[in-house]
Amino acid sequence: IDMQGVLSHKSNEKDIGKVFKVLIESDSRKSDADWQGRTSHYKITVFPKTDAQLNPGSYVWVKIHNYTRATLLGNIVDAPL
């Protein structure tokens, strides 16, 4: 399990600053103020809700600013050019 943690850390660290298209799945398990979704690489991503009318099944662009052992953390951004 330690090796998996090291590999996840390295992979997630490389994602900081990147923008991903994320499928919203549900409210975050830890906060109703956040959404939880997945990238096209199936990485769980958590990000704050905005005033935009979004629902599970919607796609958004999320810029990653941090991570935990198994989750990317970010904010919704405009679509990249």
C-alpha positions as CSV (number, residue, x, y, z in Angstrom):
1,I,0.0,0.0,0.0
2,D,2.9,2.4,0.7
3,M,4.1,2.0,-3.0
4,Q,0.5,2.8,-4.2
5,G,0.6,5.9,-2.0
6,V,3.9,7.0,-3.5
7,L,2.7,6.5,-7.1
8,S,-0.6,8.3,-6.4
9,H,1.3,11.2,-4.8
10,K,3.6,11.5,-7.9
11,S,0.7,11.3,-10.3
12,N,-1.5,13.8,-8.5
13,E,1.4,16.2,-8.0
14,K,1.9,16.3,-11.8
15,D,-1.8,17.4,-12.2
16,I,-1.5,20.6,-10.2
17,G,-2.1,23.6,-12.5
18,K,-3.7,21.5,-15.2
19,V,-7.3,21.9,-16.4
20,F,-9.5,18.8,-16.7
21,K,-13.0,18.2,-18.1
22,V,-14.9,16.7,-15.1
23,L,-18.2,14.9,-15.0
24,I,-20.1,16.0,-12.0
25,E,-21.3,12.9,-10.1
26,S,-22.8,14.2,-6.8
27,D,-22.4,16.5,-3.9
28,S,-19.1,15.9,-2.1
29,R,-19.3,13.4,0.7
30,K,-17.7,15.9,3.1
31,S,-19.6,19.1,2.2
32,D,-22.8,20.1,0.4
33,A,-21.0,23.3,-0.7
34,D,-18.8,21.2,-3.0
35,W,-19.3,18.9,-6.1
36,Q,-17.6,15.6,-6.6
37,G,-16.8,14.3,-10.1
38,R,-14.3,12.4,-12.2
39,T,-11.8,13.3,-14.9
40,S,-11.6,11.3,-18.1
41,H,-8.8,9.3,-16.3
42,Y,-11.3,8.4,-13.5
43,K,-9.6,10.6,-10.9
44,I,-12.0,11.8,-8.2
45,T,-12.1,15.6,-8.2
46,V,-13.7,17.9,-5.6
47,F,-14.5,21.5,-6.3
48,P,-16.7,24.3,-4.8
49,K,-20.2,24.8,-6.2
50,T,-20.8,28.1,-8.0
51,D,-23.9,30.1,-8.9
52,A,-24.1,28.2,-12.3
53,Q,-27.0,25.9,-12.8
54,L,-25.2,22.6,-12.6
55,N,-26.4,19.1,-11.8
56,P,-25.0,15.6,-11.7
57,G,-24.3,14.6,-15.3
58,S,-23.0,18.1,-16.2
59,Y,-19.5,18.6,-17.5
60,V,-17.3,21.4,-16.2
61,W,-13.7,22.5,-16.6
62,V,-11.7,22.3,-13.3
63,K,-8.2,23.7,-12.7
64,I,-6.4,21.6,-10.1
65,H,-4.7,23.5,-7.2
66,N,-4.1,20.8,-4.7
67,Y,-4.7,17.1,-3.9
68,T,-5.0,14.5,-1.1
69,R,-3.9,10.9,-1.3
70,A,-6.8,9.9,-3.5
71,T,-8.6,13.2,-4.6
72,L,-7.8,16.1,-6.8
73,L,-8.9,19.5,-5.5
74,G,-9.7,22.4,-7.8
75,N,-12.0,25.2,-9.0
76,I,-14.3,25.6,-12.0
77,V,-12.8,27.6,-14.8
78,D,-13.8,28.7,-18.3
79,A,-13.1,26.2,-21.0
80,P,-9.5,26.2,-22.1
81,L,-8.8,27.7,-25.6
